[in-house]
Amino acid sequence: MHQELEWIELIAPDMVDVISQRFKILQNISWTEPVGRRSLAQMLGMSERVLRTDTDFLKKQELISVTKSGMILTAQGYETIHGLTNMIDQLLGLQQLEKKLCGFLGIKRCLIVSGDSDNQPQFIDAMGKLVNDSLQMLLPKGKNIVAVMGGTTMARVAKCLTPEIMEKREVLFVPARGGIGERADIQANNVCAQMALKTGGKHRALYVPEHVSEKVYRPLLTEPAIQEVVSLIKDSNAVIHSIGEAMHMAKRRAMPESIVKMLIEKHAVGEAFGYFFDEYGHVVYRIPRIGLQLEDLASMDCILAVAGGSSKAKAIRAYMQHAPKNTCLITDEGAAKVILKE
């Protein structure tokens, strides 16, 4: 298939450009519908005149319709997007990019969506759909315990999961860590609850703060209710997590100024599972914490790391030096190209 597409691009590069552009228009309408032409033109970086030509054609083909509120996709439009996604990914070279990124990072699998979620957060939804597809493919049949991190990316991913994941499976979602102190909607407990709601699975909560002193941390582990959930977390066979920028994560967690200063001095660029890394992958700080530890990932059947946006490239690259080989990275074109360029 890829060879045929290369031949098409050689003899009719303009056709490839037209297909890719109209597909992006359909894709963006599906994410933001109903949407007006001016707003869509700004999102795509196109002039309204050029966009009008394409949207008039798509309307004529009955792929979109125009309402008082804006443009929306028709049923045929949705079917077209679904049917063309794999081919468009090849046209845009994403499969080759995925192979290069896997080799560079030394992991088994990379899935890349087109675009840069720094500029268009809707691409996080596209990554969320890949998480849903990956869970259906990678989770073993029968009973599964899936540990889930919190954060803005994870909260958005949770909304993309579907009941198809539960086919021939029993899935229990557990928080990978404590998270009291963060915004309620992005705490790991809430993300687990949302994933269970969307899929029809079950969940358990861990009501402990993440960033606590050693003096507070140790006694908490003796509480029976906490021990039970921590035991479930340790028994998890899958994990879904994000990768954060170090300074953003430090501020979000309201970490002490002394720690923030130390992270700056040690050039921390990324964070995952409470570990902060410099750009060479060295651990420069570790939060004493209840929940999943980095070393626990070695025994996992399914590891999904979800992070996108060119601004997260250094953080992704730093963490991946510790990621197990069977990790599946779900990212976007913006992050992937910056990682490979560096």
Beta strands, then each sheet from edge to edge (+ up, - down):
strand 1: 64-67
strand 2: 70-73
strand 3: 109-113
strand 4: 142-148
strand 5: 169-175
strand 6: 202-203
strand 7: 238-242
strand 8: 244-245
strand 9: 268-272
strand 10: 275-278
strand 11: 283-286
strand 12: 302-306
strand 13: 327-332
sheet 1: 1+ 2-
sheet 2: 3+ 13+ 12+ 7+ 4+ 5+ 6+
sheet 3: 8+ 9- 10+ 11-
end
